[in-house]
Amino acid sequence: MIKAIVTDIEGTTSSLSFVKDVLFPYARANLADFIHRHKDESLVKKLMDDTCKEIGTELDTEQLIAQLIQWIDEDKKVTPLKSLQGLIWEAGYQKGDFKGHVYPDAAAYLKTWKAKGLDLYVYSSGSVYAQKLLFSHTEYGDLTALFSGYFDTHIGGKKEQDSYHKIAKQIGIPATQILFLSDIKEELDAAKAAGFQTLWLIRDSTPDPQAEHHQVRSFDFITLDAEVST
């Protein structure tokens, strides 16, 4: 019986295009100005220090900005970059430059599952801060109350089996009673190896009955146990 659901964001609850065509370009375009404006603030200063530690050398402000932009262009999952992106996106959400995209089926089923007593969690390579920003600024309103917790790369990489062991331990539910939703096979492989149940979201493709993980095109095709423990 499923007692908790852990969901990915990009390609699962939110469109790939929103992240790649809206959020990433916005962060890239505003990163230099943001750092120049906030580099003396404690949080931003710490993230700048963490960036230097990540590459193992000291950088001046312009070199650091260049490194961060390079990581954005290479789609690197580097924790201090993800945290800085979250801070930049916060400003964009607050100014109304964009809203967090959530698929209608995802919003509807997350609400239904929560009402049935399921514990819902998010696990994304984007920072926890960025996750909360997205779900608090959707066209369906603030959805953050639906989730019992959030996980990012601080707990480990999404393609690493140990990350899912740690998530199950923190949630406090046996891995076999946790369902993981993602659009990335390698993430699903790692979760399954850790004992999770898995579903593969393939929104723009036709399900393959021979796939290693059960495939569905949307949340509308997800069937859970009839009885949910509350």
C-alpha positions as MATLAB code, in Angstrom:
seq = 'MIKAIVTDIEGTTSSLSFVKDVLFPYARANLADFIHRHKDESLVKKLMDDTCKEIGTELDTEQLIAQLIQWIDEDKKVTPLKSLQGLIWEAGYQKGDFKGHVYPDAAAYLKTWKAKGLDLYVYSSGSVYAQKLLFSHTEYGDLTALFSGYFDTHIGGKKEQDSYHKIAKQIGIPATQILFLSDIKEELDAAKAAGFQTLWLIRDSTPDPQAEHHQVRSFDFITLDAEVST';
ca = [
       0.000    0.000    0.000;
       1.313    3.433   -0.957;
       1.552    5.760    2.036;
       3.713    8.515    0.550;
       4.499    9.944   -2.877;
       7.767   11.644   -3.797;
       7.586   13.594   -7.037;
      10.110   15.142   -9.349;
       9.246   18.574  -10.777;
      10.754   19.138  -14.219;
       8.932   16.993  -16.793;
       6.699   15.480  -14.116;
       4.613   18.129  -12.356;
       5.927   21.025  -14.439;
       6.834   21.326  -18.099;
      10.419   21.068  -19.262;
       9.891   24.220  -21.311;
       8.993   26.303  -18.250;
      12.285   25.450  -16.595;
      14.442   25.562  -19.719;
      12.756   28.414  -21.588;
      11.633   30.645  -18.703;
      13.472   30.005  -15.439;
      16.982   29.241  -16.687;
      17.184   32.165  -19.155;
      15.760   34.519  -16.509;
      18.413   33.479  -13.991;
      21.168   33.767  -16.592;
      20.073   37.221  -17.708;
      19.797   38.556  -14.163;
      22.639   36.737  -12.401;
      25.376   39.352  -12.810;
      23.179   42.240  -11.704;
      21.845   40.224   -8.759;
      25.324   39.362   -7.489;
      26.568   42.933   -7.895;
      23.574   44.188   -5.901;
      23.635   41.576   -3.138;
      27.239   40.322   -2.886;
      27.727   41.872    0.568;
      24.663   40.133    2.046;
      25.519   37.144    4.238;
      23.565   34.505    2.314;
      24.832   35.554   -1.121;
      28.364   35.909    0.219;
      28.200   32.350    1.588;
      26.974   31.004   -1.759;
      29.806   32.825   -3.512;
      32.267   31.232   -1.058;
      30.660   27.834   -1.664;
      31.145   28.316   -5.404;
      34.867   28.929   -4.898;
      35.105   25.836   -2.698;
      33.305   23.821   -5.371;
      36.014   24.540   -7.948;
      38.884   24.654   -5.446;
      40.185   28.168   -6.060;
      39.462   31.780   -5.170;
      37.681   33.882   -7.792;
      36.986   37.571   -7.995;
      33.396   38.673   -8.550;
      33.591   38.775  -12.357;
      35.311   35.390  -12.559;
      32.712   33.925  -10.236;
      29.866   35.290  -12.350;
      31.488   33.829  -15.465;
      31.804   30.437  -13.764;
      28.163   30.451  -12.656;
      26.972   31.386  -16.152;
      29.102   28.594  -17.602;
      27.450   26.141  -15.214;
      24.016   27.404  -16.287;
      24.943   26.916  -19.949;
      26.180   23.395  -19.165;
      23.085   22.633  -17.029;
      25.282   21.664  -14.092;
      23.508   20.503  -10.912;
      25.783   22.483   -8.587;
      24.232   23.270   -5.205;
      25.384   26.920   -4.741;
      24.264   27.736   -8.289;
      20.844   26.216   -7.640;
      20.522   28.268   -4.460;
      21.464   31.497   -6.255;
      19.008   30.729   -9.038;
      16.299   30.342   -6.408;
      17.008   33.799   -5.014;
      16.871   35.331   -8.498;
      13.631   33.526   -9.319;
      12.088   34.786   -6.087;
      12.478   38.331   -7.344;
      10.893   37.344  -10.664;
       7.902   35.702   -8.986;
       7.407   38.683   -6.693;
       7.490   41.108   -9.623;
       4.988   38.973  -11.515;
       7.405   38.303  -14.376;
       6.109   34.703  -14.502;
       4.087   32.121  -12.555;
       5.165   28.633  -11.580;
       3.938   26.177  -14.196;
       2.106   23.092  -12.913;
       0.231   20.703  -15.192;
      -3.555   20.754  -14.527;
      -3.620   16.984  -13.958;
      -0.734   17.221  -11.475;
      -2.416   19.990   -9.491;
      -5.710   18.081   -9.369;
      -4.255   14.742   -8.311;
      -1.869   16.206   -5.754;
      -4.882   17.816   -4.067;
      -6.864   14.562   -4.257;
      -4.034   12.454   -2.841;
      -3.466   14.918   -0.016;
      -7.185   14.841    0.842;
      -7.033   11.032    0.977;
      -4.278   11.175    3.579;
      -1.184   10.547    1.497;
       2.016   12.316    2.486;
       3.454   14.208   -0.478;
       7.094   15.196   -0.976;
       9.173   16.869   -3.667;
      12.654   15.759   -4.779;
      14.264   17.945   -7.414;
      17.740   19.027   -8.463;
      16.521   22.598   -8.006;
      17.001   23.957   -4.503;
      14.304   23.467   -1.876;
      13.919   27.242   -1.928;
      13.259   27.218   -5.678;
      10.816   24.325   -5.306;
       8.773   26.214   -2.736;
       8.803   29.343   -4.905;
       7.415   27.448   -7.888;
       4.620   25.754   -5.958;
       3.686   28.928   -4.057;
       3.222   31.015   -7.232;
       1.101   28.844   -9.549;
      -2.045   29.722  -11.458;
      -3.807   27.389   -9.010;
      -2.623   29.454   -6.073;
      -0.196   28.474   -3.337;
       0.185   24.674   -3.374;
       2.948   24.400   -0.776;
       0.514   23.269    1.935;
       0.072   20.012    0.000;
       3.632   18.908    0.707;
       5.051   17.458    3.899;
       8.648   18.052    2.866;
      11.129   18.903    0.134;
      14.464   17.368   -0.912;
      17.212   18.671   -3.193;
      20.836   17.783   -3.984;
      21.856   18.418   -0.388;
      20.590   14.896    0.319;
      22.429   13.482   -2.701;
      22.217   13.141   -6.451;
      18.947   11.983   -7.966;
      20.622    9.112   -9.818;
      22.244    7.745   -6.639;
      20.560    4.898   -4.774;
      21.741    6.152   -1.382;
      19.765    9.391   -1.823;
      16.520    7.421   -1.782;
      17.573    5.426    1.279;
      18.129    8.761    3.043;
      14.762   10.114    1.889;
      12.915    7.035    3.131;
      14.696    7.316    6.466;
      13.793   10.990    6.834;
      10.185   10.381    5.826;
       9.974    7.503    8.287;
       8.047    5.177    5.964;
       9.350    1.884    4.504;
      10.699    2.404    0.991;
       8.289   -0.215   -0.359;
       5.377    2.038    0.650;
       6.749    5.106   -1.146;
       5.981    5.877   -4.792;
       8.500    7.935   -6.780;
       7.366    9.841   -9.881;
       9.885   11.027  -12.464;
      10.476   11.409  -16.182;
      14.124   10.244  -15.949;
      14.887    6.521  -16.169;
      18.167    6.710  -14.233;
      16.421    8.405  -11.308;
      13.720    5.741  -11.324;
      16.387    3.022  -11.468;
      18.066    4.439   -8.358;
      14.764    4.757   -6.489;
      13.712    1.223   -7.424;
      17.073   -0.144   -6.281;
      16.406    1.518   -2.918;
      13.057   -0.286   -2.673;
      10.719    2.477   -3.865;
       7.783    1.852   -6.151;
       8.139    3.862   -9.359;
       6.165    5.444  -12.178;
       7.678    6.914  -15.320;
       6.003   10.079  -16.678;
       6.327   10.286  -20.471;
       4.080   13.218  -21.305;
       5.126   13.590  -24.945;
       5.560    9.926  -25.864;
       3.591    6.699  -26.197;
       3.901    4.293  -23.232;
       6.126    1.278  -23.828;
       4.641   -1.819  -22.128;
       8.132   -3.367  -22.082;
       9.744   -0.453  -20.228;
      11.555   -1.219  -16.964;
       9.206    1.110  -15.089;
       5.458    1.423  -15.670;
       4.910    4.411  -17.964;
       2.003    6.883  -17.896;
       1.360    9.976  -19.977;
      -0.122   12.037  -17.149;
      -1.313   11.857  -13.553;
      -4.753   10.915  -14.947;
      -3.422    7.398  -15.613;
      -1.970    6.824  -12.139;
      -3.922    4.259  -10.118;
      -3.120    3.900   -6.427;
      -4.370    1.413   -3.841;
      -8.084    1.765   -3.169;
      -7.473    2.212    0.540;
      -5.034    4.760    1.843;
      -3.776    4.593    5.399;
      -4.408    7.856    7.228;
];
